[in-house]
Amino acid sequence: MDLKAEKLALNGKTAGKPIRCRAAVARKAGEPLVIEEVIVAPPKSHEVRIKIICTSLCHSDVTFWKLQQYPACFPRILGHEAFGVVESVGEDVKELIEGDSVIPLFLADCAECVDCKSKKSNLCTKFPMSISPFLHRDQASRFTDLKGETLHHFLFVSSFS
C-alpha cells in the first residue's frame, strides 16, 4: 500500500471520538512514572491529535518531574520532544491530514502575526506562551485516567503518551 492509500485508510476511524492509549504518568513529584491506559479527548477545531512514534527524555522533563512547588502540577504526562503521525484533526485544520508525519512543538505559531513573520522571533502573538503550560490554551486538559481524573499536560505536548 502506498503512502497516500495508507493515509486514506486512517482517515475517519477515530476522528471526533475519544481514544485510549498508554502513557507514562507522573502521579507525584519525584515518584516513578507509571505506565497507564489513559483517555485522550478528540481534537478541538484547531487541534491535531498525534500518535507518538518516538519521544525522548529532556532535562526539562526531569526538572518538572522533581519539582514540588509551583508550578508543579500533578498528575501529569511529561514529554515535549517527539516524532509522530497525525492520528486525527479538528474540523478547522487545513494544513495536515491523518497519516502526516509531524514533530510537535510547544511554541505554536499562526504564520500570520507580526512575530511569526519576523526573522527575529518565534513567539507568536496569537498563541502566547504566557498561558499555563499544564493545560491547553482553553485551560482544559485533553487527558483523563480511566477513573476520570484530569491528567495535566506538559508544555502543550505531553509526548510520554
Backbone as a chain_set.jsonl record, in Angstrom:
{"seq": "MDLKAEKLALNGKTAGKPIRCRAAVARKAGEPLVIEEVIVAPPKSHEVRIKIICTSLCHSDVTFWKLQQYPACFPRILGHEAFGVVESVGEDVKELIEGDSVIPLFLADCAECVDCKSKKSNLCTKFPMSISPFLHRDQASRFTDLKGETLHHFLFVSSFS", "coords": {"N": [[0.854, -1.176, 0.0], [0.657, 2.189, -0.915], [1.867, 5.411, 0.379], [-0.12, 7.448, 0.222], [-2.48, 5.911, 0.028], [-2.358, 4.605, 2.491], [-2.715, 6.798, 4.222], [-5.328, 7.551, 3.521], [-6.679, 5.282, 4.383], [-6.465, 5.517, 7.134], [-8.047, 7.711, 7.618], [-10.694, 9.108, 9.36], [-11.362, 6.953, 11.103], [-11.069, 7.3, 13.887], [-11.683, 9.902, 14.199], [-13.066, 12.67, 15.858], [-13.727, 11.189, 18.086], [-13.171, 9.998, 21.454], [-10.089, 8.418, 22.36], [-8.166, 5.594, 23.528], [-4.979, 5.268, 25.022], [-1.618, 4.325, 25.918], [0.272, 5.783, 28.562], [3.041, 7.387, 30.181], [2.661, 8.247, 33.297], [3.137, 10.808, 35.614], [2.481, 10.714, 38.821], [3.082, 11.907, 41.296], [5.468, 14.312, 42.529], [8.757, 13.437, 41.733], [8.316, 10.7, 42.123], [8.351, 7.346, 40.734], [7.486, 7.093, 37.258], [4.366, 5.921, 36.041], [3.146, 3.47, 33.912], [0.19, 3.757, 32.294], [-3.142, 3.17, 31.074], [-4.796, 5.668, 29.329], [-7.34, 8.132, 28.617], [-7.831, 9.982, 25.721], [-9.092, 12.958, 24.652], [-11.034, 13.929, 21.732], [-9.574, 15.974, 19.121], [-9.929, 19.541, 19.35], [-11.454, 22.114, 17.276], [-9.255, 23.464, 16.051], [-7.088, 21.856, 16.514], [-4.652, 19.12, 16.546], [-4.434, 15.651, 16.87], [-1.955, 13.44, 17.845], [-0.283, 10.41, 17.1], [2.224, 9.225, 18.942], [5.374, 8.254, 17.898], [8.053, 8.193, 18.539], [9.793, 9.379, 21.358], [11.699, 11.505, 23.547], [13.687, 11.865, 26.518], [14.172, 14.804, 28.322], [16.114, 17.373, 29.945], [14.348, 19.278, 30.954], [12.017, 17.772, 31.362], [12.833, 16.103, 33.487], [13.415, 18.04, 35.441], [10.859, 19.259, 35.89], [9.467, 17.016, 36.691], [10.57, 16.441, 39.163], [9.966, 18.732, 40.585], [8.459, 20.276, 43.345], [7.152, 22.538, 44.313], [5.043, 25.322, 43.189], [5.618, 25.86, 39.781], [4.588, 23.215, 39.946], [2.474, 20.537, 39.06], [0.364, 17.997, 39.413], [-1.543, 14.964, 38.867], [0.432, 14.339, 35.924], [1.331, 14.218, 32.416], [4.381, 13.999, 31.107], [6.924, 15.142, 28.747], [8.077, 16.566, 25.733], [9.553, 16.472, 23.466], [9.478, 14.971, 20.464], [8.447, 12.66, 17.837], [5.908, 11.97, 15.517], [2.788, 10.709, 14.102], [0.056, 12.138, 12.463], [-2.977, 11.513, 13.921], [-5.669, 12.255, 14.09], [-7.609, 15.142, 13.114], [-8.872, 18.425, 13.963], [-11.885, 20.109, 12.793], [-11.232, 22.591, 11.622], [-8.625, 22.444, 10.786], [-6.452, 22.677, 8.164], [-3.961, 22.307, 7.09], [-2.815, 19.841, 7.609], [-3.248, 16.26, 7.359], [-4.697, 13.112, 8.379], [-2.242, 10.701, 9.052], [-0.034, 12.146, 8.231], [3.414, 12.839, 8.832], [4.83, 14.292, 11.731], [6.452, 16.722, 13.876], [5.875, 17.592, 17.041], [5.464, 20.861, 18.465], [5.977, 23.01, 21.243], [5.783, 25.716, 21.177], [3.532, 27.316, 19.586], [2.607, 28.583, 16.316], [1.006, 31.057, 14.313], [1.549, 31.86, 11.789], [0.782, 34.229, 10.674], [0.79, 36.605, 12.224], [2.706, 39.569, 13.227], [4.984, 38.8, 14.709], [5.325, 36.071, 13.994], [5.896, 36.333, 11.289], [8.261, 37.635, 11.418], [11.854, 37.566, 11.243], [13.219, 37.527, 13.529], [11.953, 36.525, 15.782], [10.206, 33.85, 17.45], [7.984, 33.835, 18.93], [4.762, 33.707, 18.998], [2.127, 36.058, 18.661], [-0.592, 35.529, 18.65], [-0.825, 32.98, 19.81], [0.263, 32.928, 22.672], [2.942, 32.084, 24.984], [2.405, 32.611, 27.581], [0.204, 31.538, 28.847], [-0.935, 28.922, 31.025], [1.289, 26.197, 30.921], [0.402, 23.706, 31.564], [-2.106, 23.003, 30.997], [-4.271, 23.036, 28.146], [-4.62, 25.799, 25.819], [-7.227, 26.638, 26.189], [-7.561, 26.226, 28.813], [-8.228, 23.655, 29.582], [-7.838, 20.119, 29.984], [-6.791, 17.494, 27.775], [-6.527, 14.949, 28.532], [-7.539, 12.189, 30.539], [-7.541, 9.879, 33.29], [-8.498, 6.388, 33.639], [-10.334, 6.49, 35.663], [-11.459, 8.908, 35.431], [-10.071, 11.105, 36.357], [-8.47, 14.222, 35.889], [-5.589, 14.596, 33.92], [-2.713, 16.457, 33.821], [-1.158, 18.481, 31.302], [2.085, 18.796, 29.693], [3.894, 21.419, 28.656], [2.131, 21.746, 26.493], [2.372, 19.476, 24.919], [2.989, 16.757, 25.942], [4.285, 14.214, 25.316], [4.871, 11.718, 26.355], [2.91, 9.859, 25.906]], "CA": [[0.0, 0.0, 0.0], [1.481, 3.395, -0.942], [1.649, 6.345, 1.479], [-1.417, 8.101, 0.068], [-3.508, 4.92, 0.359], [-2.307, 4.411, 3.94], [-3.333, 7.972, 4.837], [-6.768, 7.463, 3.307], [-7.193, 4.188, 5.213], [-6.552, 6.022, 8.503], [-8.984, 8.82, 7.685], [-12.025, 8.981, 9.908], [-11.627, 5.843, 12.015], [-11.182, 7.776, 15.267], [-11.961, 11.339, 14.176], [-14.192, 13.113, 16.672], [-14.008, 10.243, 19.169], [-12.083, 9.779, 22.416], [-9.325, 7.185, 22.167], [-7.355, 5.143, 24.66], [-3.583, 4.986, 24.719], [-0.789, 4.171, 27.114], [1.067, 6.972, 28.865], [3.872, 7.375, 31.389], [2.03, 9.273, 34.124], [3.801, 11.23, 36.856], [1.416, 10.934, 39.805], [3.59, 12.825, 42.326], [6.828, 14.796, 42.274], [9.887, 12.561, 42.009], [7.967, 9.277, 42.196], [8.484, 6.698, 39.422], [6.378, 7.215, 36.319], [3.555, 4.712, 35.969], [2.54, 3.256, 32.593], [-1.249, 3.585, 32.481], [-4.015, 3.449, 29.943], [-5.472, 6.941, 29.535], [-8.3, 8.527, 27.589], [-7.457, 11.227, 25.051], [-10.259, 13.569, 24.016], [-10.817, 14.264, 20.322], [-9.042, 17.328, 18.964], [-10.853, 20.666, 19.134], [-11.495, 22.515, 15.864], [-7.958, 23.923, 15.541], [-6.056, 20.995, 17.088], [-4.236, 17.88, 15.902], [-4.082, 14.58, 17.812], [-0.799, 12.766, 17.255], [0.198, 9.125, 17.606], [3.656, 9.395, 19.164], [6.186, 7.129, 17.443], [9.32, 8.243, 19.264], [9.938, 10.537, 22.236], [12.954, 11.46, 24.297], [13.721, 12.488, 27.834], [14.914, 16.058, 28.306], [16.372, 17.93, 31.273], [13.114, 19.944, 31.39], [11.123, 16.734, 31.889], [13.352, 15.692, 34.797], [13.252, 19.172, 36.357], [9.456, 19.421, 36.268], [9.054, 15.784, 37.366], [11.034, 16.538, 40.552], [9.527, 19.992, 41.176], [7.393, 20.1, 44.326], [6.418, 23.787, 44.488], [4.521, 25.878, 41.949], [4.454, 25.459, 39.003], [4.341, 21.77, 39.943], [1.071, 20.234, 38.833], [0.259, 16.544, 39.263], [-0.78, 14.088, 37.982], [0.714, 14.923, 34.616], [2.051, 13.443, 31.406], [5.52, 14.797, 30.674], [7.427, 14.924, 27.388], [7.813, 17.608, 24.741], [10.412, 16.256, 22.3], [8.921, 13.735, 19.903], [8.094, 12.497, 16.431], [4.692, 11.181, 15.458], [1.942, 10.686, 12.915], [-1.252, 12.726, 12.737], [-3.991, 10.476, 14.125], [-6.917, 12.899, 13.683], [-7.523, 16.606, 13.12], [-10.101, 19.18, 14.15], [-12.504, 20.485, 11.511], [-10.641, 23.796, 11.031], [-7.23, 22.192, 10.401], [-6.373, 22.503, 6.708], [-2.578, 22.076, 6.669], [-2.406, 18.461, 7.881], [-4.27, 15.215, 7.29], [-4.351, 11.885, 9.069], [-1.138, 9.974, 8.45], [1.137, 13.006, 8.019], [4.484, 12.795, 9.833], [4.956, 15.6, 12.376], [7.228, 16.933, 15.092], [5.095, 18.563, 17.816], [6.169, 21.994, 19.048], [5.202, 23.626, 22.31], [5.592, 27.118, 20.823], [2.702, 27.339, 18.382], [2.656, 29.802, 15.516], [-0.152, 31.231, 13.43], [2.119, 32.186, 10.476], [0.149, 35.445, 10.159], [1.051, 37.804, 13.031], [3.991, 40.24, 13.005], [6.064, 37.994, 15.284], [5.534, 34.859, 13.189], [6.503, 36.726, 10.016], [9.569, 38.219, 11.704], [13.003, 36.662, 11.252], [13.877, 37.715, 14.82], [11.191, 35.973, 16.903], [9.321, 32.712, 17.231], [6.95, 33.941, 19.959], [3.527, 34.106, 18.332], [1.235, 36.95, 19.393], [-1.911, 34.888, 18.731], [-0.732, 31.832, 20.713], [1.376, 33.241, 23.578], [3.395, 31.078, 25.945], [2.086, 33.077, 28.929], [-0.878, 30.738, 29.417], [-0.432, 27.742, 31.731], [1.762, 25.102, 30.077], [-0.057, 22.439, 32.127], [-3.399, 22.755, 30.37], [-4.275, 23.646, 26.817], [-4.889, 27.235, 25.831], [-8.584, 26.874, 26.688], [-7.468, 25.869, 30.232], [-8.79, 22.32, 29.789], [-6.941, 19.021, 29.634], [-7.307, 16.52, 26.812], [-6.24, 13.63, 29.099], [-8.066, 11.724, 31.825], [-7.248, 8.469, 33.531], [-9.703, 5.563, 33.479], [-11.271, 6.846, 36.736], [-11.995, 10.225, 35.119], [-9.251, 12.174, 36.923], [-7.735, 15.03, 34.92], [-4.133, 14.493, 33.855], [-2.216, 17.723, 33.298], [-0.242, 18.469, 30.16], [3.402, 19.398, 29.868], [4.267, 22.254, 27.512], [1.134, 21.542, 25.435], [2.713, 18.327, 24.077], [2.781, 15.507, 26.682], [4.637, 13.145, 24.378], [5.008, 10.41, 27.009], [1.596, 9.225, 25.761]], "C": [[0.9, 1.24, 0.0], [1.064, 4.358, 0.172], [0.291, 7.022, 1.404], [-2.555, 7.15, 0.441], [-3.548, 4.659, 1.861], [-2.978, 5.568, 4.663], [-4.85, 7.918, 4.695], [-7.399, 6.371, 4.162], [-7.351, 4.63, 6.663], [-7.712, 6.992, 8.68], [-10.33, 8.418, 8.282], [-12.273, 7.884, 10.916], [-11.827, 6.302, 13.457], [-11.504, 9.263, 15.337], [-13.198, 11.66, 15.003], [-14.529, 12.221, 17.843], [-12.861, 10.225, 20.173], [-11.374, 8.469, 22.08], [-8.63, 6.823, 23.471], [-5.934, 4.921, 24.17], [-2.839, 4.79, 26.033], [0.043, 5.431, 27.291], [1.899, 6.716, 30.111], [3.4, 8.547, 32.24], [2.869, 9.537, 35.371], [2.693, 11.576, 37.842], [1.818, 11.945, 40.878], [5.029, 13.183, 41.998], [7.867, 13.753, 42.672], [9.582, 11.085, 42.111], [8.095, 8.653, 40.804], [7.245, 6.923, 38.545], [5.671, 5.872, 36.222], [2.954, 4.614, 34.566], [1.075, 2.901, 32.814], [-1.966, 3.738, 31.149], [-4.766, 4.73, 30.275], [-6.439, 7.192, 28.388], [-7.874, 9.884, 27.042], [-8.688, 11.748, 24.313], [-9.981, 13.827, 22.536], [-10.272, 15.687, 20.203], [-10.154, 18.356, 18.779], [-10.67, 21.141, 17.692], [-10.144, 22.889, 15.268], [-6.796, 23.031, 15.976], [-5.793, 19.746, 16.246], [-3.923, 16.869, 16.994], [-3.042, 13.707, 17.122], [-0.561, 11.413, 17.911], [1.714, 9.26, 17.71], [4.383, 8.113, 18.763], [7.468, 7.043, 18.262], [9.346, 9.505, 20.123], [11.245, 10.409, 22.997], [12.802, 12.192, 25.621], [14.628, 13.705, 27.769], [15.123, 16.524, 29.749], [15.124, 18.635, 31.817], [12.127, 18.942, 31.978], [11.546, 16.341, 33.3], [13.135, 16.798, 35.825], [11.808, 19.292, 36.825], [8.884, 18.168, 36.917], [9.423, 15.856, 38.845], [10.45, 17.733, 41.301], [8.339, 19.791, 42.105], [6.578, 21.366, 44.57], [5.865, 24.249, 43.141], [5.681, 26.194, 41.025], [4.239, 23.951, 38.897], [2.843, 21.509, 39.842], [0.966, 18.741, 38.524], [-1.182, 16.109, 39.435], [-0.626, 14.72, 36.602], [1.404, 13.916, 33.706], [3.14, 14.355, 30.853], [5.857, 14.53, 29.204], [7.062, 16.047, 26.44], [8.727, 17.509, 23.521], [10.029, 14.918, 21.682], [8.791, 13.805, 18.384], [6.829, 11.653, 16.412], [3.984, 11.284, 14.124], [0.595, 11.275, 13.309], [-2.284, 11.609, 12.785], [-5.367, 10.998, 13.729], [-6.755, 14.409, 13.814], [-8.892, 17.213, 13.401], [-10.612, 19.708, 12.82], [-11.91, 21.733, 10.858], [-9.186, 23.615, 10.602], [-7.191, 21.866, 8.912], [-4.98, 22.089, 6.242], [-2.129, 20.628, 6.798], [-3.58, 17.514, 7.684], [-3.778, 14.004, 8.074], [-3.248, 11.161, 8.309], [0.091, 10.815, 8.169], [2.139, 12.827, 9.153], [4.683, 14.196, 10.395], [5.93, 15.556, 13.545], [6.451, 17.969, 15.895], [5.988, 19.643, 18.419], [5.327, 22.591, 20.16], [5.036, 25.127, 22.103], [4.841, 27.168, 19.5], [2.922, 28.628, 17.598], [1.466, 29.833, 14.574], [0.272, 31.511, 11.992], [1.563, 33.479, 9.893], [0.512, 36.708, 10.922], [2.449, 38.364, 12.737], [5.146, 39.393, 13.525], [6.352, 36.744, 14.456], [6.198, 35.176, 11.85], [7.904, 37.308, 10.19], [10.666, 37.159, 11.643], [13.705, 36.696, 12.602], [13.158, 37.027, 15.98], [10.414, 34.729, 16.488], [8.205, 32.712, 18.276], [5.695, 34.55, 19.353], [2.668, 34.988, 19.236], [-0.124, 36.29, 19.615], [-1.927, 33.728, 19.73], [0.424, 32.039, 21.692], [1.702, 32.099, 24.53], [2.97, 31.431, 27.368], [0.961, 32.299, 29.603], [-0.277, 29.477, 30.025], [0.035, 26.652, 30.779], [1.287, 23.728, 30.565], [-1.461, 22.074, 31.669], [-3.33, 23.364, 28.979], [-4.701, 25.097, 26.921], [-6.31, 27.567, 26.27], [-8.701, 26.493, 28.163], [-8.15, 24.542, 30.556], [-7.753, 21.281, 29.381], [-7.603, 18.136, 28.588], [-7.135, 15.093, 27.333], [-7.007, 13.396, 30.395], [-7.608, 10.287, 32.019], [-8.556, 7.689, 33.447], [-10.725, 5.786, 34.583], [-11.889, 8.22, 36.504], [-11.193, 11.384, 35.684], [-8.489, 12.894, 35.807], [-6.244, 14.79, 35.047], [-3.628, 15.753, 33.167], [-1.214, 17.505, 32.172], [1.123, 18.983, 30.573], [3.779, 20.106, 28.581], [3.409, 21.978, 26.277], [1.362, 20.284, 24.602], [2.404, 16.998, 24.766], [3.066, 14.279, 25.822], [4.907, 11.794, 25.028], [3.658, 9.7, 27.001], [1.5, 8.561, 24.397]], "O": [[1.811, 1.337, 0.823], [0.042, 4.155, 0.827], [-0.384, 7.158, 2.424], [-3.501, 7.562, 1.112], [-4.622, 4.51, 2.444], [-3.728, 5.352, 5.615], [-5.574, 8.208, 5.648], [-8.533, 6.519, 4.617], [-8.265, 4.176, 7.352], [-8.291, 7.085, 9.762], [-11.01, 7.519, 7.786], [-13.329, 7.884, 11.547], [-12.665, 5.752, 14.171], [-11.588, 9.824, 16.429], [-14.237, 11.014, 14.872], [-15.518, 12.463, 18.534], [-11.705, 10.415, 19.795], [-11.99, 7.53, 21.576], [-8.522, 7.637, 24.389], [-5.711, 4.449, 23.055], [-3.367, 5.056, 27.113], [0.463, 6.063, 26.322], [1.517, 5.934, 30.982], [3.703, 9.701, 31.941], [3.257, 8.612, 36.085], [2.042, 12.613, 37.713], [0.994, 12.746, 41.319], [5.719, 12.455, 41.285], [7.862, 13.25, 43.795], [10.509, 10.278, 42.18], [7.963, 9.354, 39.8], [6.115, 6.94, 39.032], [6.3, 4.818, 36.312], [2.329, 5.56, 34.087], [0.754, 1.887, 33.433], [-1.453, 4.359, 30.218], [-5.31, 4.869, 31.371], [-6.367, 6.556, 27.336], [-7.592, 10.813, 27.799], [-9.25, 11.063, 23.458], [-8.823, 13.932, 22.131], [-10.489, 16.512, 21.091], [-11.175, 18.088, 18.145], [-9.819, 20.62, 16.971], [-9.914, 22.649, 14.083], [-5.637, 23.414, 15.82], [-6.579, 19.372, 15.376], [-3.219, 17.194, 17.95], [-3.216, 13.291, 15.977], [-0.63, 11.288, 19.133], [2.405, 9.392, 16.7], [4.047, 7.025, 19.231], [7.911, 5.955, 18.631], [8.963, 10.58, 19.661], [11.825, 9.326, 23.077], [11.909, 13.02, 25.805], [15.728, 13.637, 27.221], [14.396, 16.118, 30.656], [14.872, 18.592, 33.021], [11.473, 19.229, 32.981], [10.712, 16.257, 34.202], [12.719, 16.527, 36.952], [11.554, 19.414, 38.024], [7.89, 18.261, 37.637], [8.666, 15.382, 39.692], [10.442, 17.741, 42.532], [7.329, 19.209, 41.71], [5.425, 21.279, 44.992], [6.161, 23.667, 42.097], [6.669, 26.767, 41.485], [3.761, 23.463, 37.873], [2.044, 22.197, 40.477], [1.433, 18.285, 37.48], [-1.966, 16.805, 40.08], [-1.451, 15.528, 36.175], [1.973, 12.919, 34.151], [2.849, 15.362, 30.209], [5.157, 13.786, 28.517], [5.9, 16.44, 26.343], [8.682, 18.368, 22.641], [10.224, 13.864, 22.288], [8.993, 14.843, 17.755], [6.692, 10.722, 17.205], [4.493, 11.856, 13.16], [0.054, 10.949, 14.366], [-2.45, 10.856, 11.825], [-6.149, 10.279, 13.107], [-5.878, 14.892, 14.531], [-9.928, 16.61, 13.121], [-9.873, 19.754, 11.836], [-12.067, 21.92, 9.651], [-8.578, 24.56, 10.099], [-7.814, 20.906, 8.457], [-4.823, 21.58, 5.132], [-1.157, 20.227, 6.158], [-4.741, 17.898, 7.819], [-2.594, 13.89, 8.391], [-3.304, 11.022, 7.087], [1.159, 10.268, 7.896], [1.747, 12.68, 10.311], [4.705, 15.173, 9.647], [6.194, 14.501, 14.121], [6.369, 19.123, 15.475], [7.118, 19.377, 18.828], [4.105, 22.673, 20.042], [4.226, 25.753, 22.787], [5.44, 27.073, 18.428], [3.367, 29.636, 18.149], [0.984, 28.802, 14.105], [-0.543, 31.414, 11.075], [1.841, 33.801, 8.738], [0.541, 37.788, 10.332], [3.264, 37.715, 12.082], [6.176, 39.277, 12.861], [7.515, 36.401, 14.244], [6.976, 34.372, 11.336], [8.645, 37.455, 9.218], [10.428, 35.992, 11.957], [14.681, 35.974, 12.808], [13.717, 36.954, 17.075], [10.02, 34.578, 15.331], [7.552, 31.689, 18.481], [5.589, 35.769, 19.214], [2.502, 34.704, 20.422], [-0.737, 36.478, 20.666], [-2.926, 33.515, 20.418], [1.462, 31.391, 21.558], [0.854, 31.262, 24.838], [3.158, 30.623, 28.278], [0.789, 32.399, 30.818], [0.777, 29.017, 29.585], [-0.73, 26.218, 29.917], [1.72, 22.702, 30.04], [-1.942, 20.97, 31.924], [-2.413, 24.129, 28.679], [-5.095, 25.564, 27.989], [-6.565, 28.696, 26.689], [-9.805, 26.44, 28.706], [-8.6, 24.333, 31.682], [-6.898, 21.54, 28.534], [-8.829, 18.042, 28.526], [-7.54, 14.136, 26.673], [-7.112, 14.286, 31.239], [-7.325, 9.571, 31.059], [-9.611, 8.276, 33.207], [-11.862, 5.329, 34.471], [-12.74, 8.658, 37.277], [-11.585, 12.538, 35.514], [-7.937, 12.264, 34.904], [-5.699, 14.781, 36.151], [-4.062, 16.081, 32.063], [-0.526, 16.486, 32.108], [1.295, 19.534, 31.661], [3.961, 19.473, 27.541], [3.909, 21.977, 25.153], [0.611, 20.042, 23.657], [1.639, 16.193, 24.235], [2.203, 13.423, 25.629], [5.15, 10.816, 24.322], [3.3, 9.022, 27.964], [0.472, 7.968, 24.07]]}, "num_chains": 1, "name": "protein.A"}
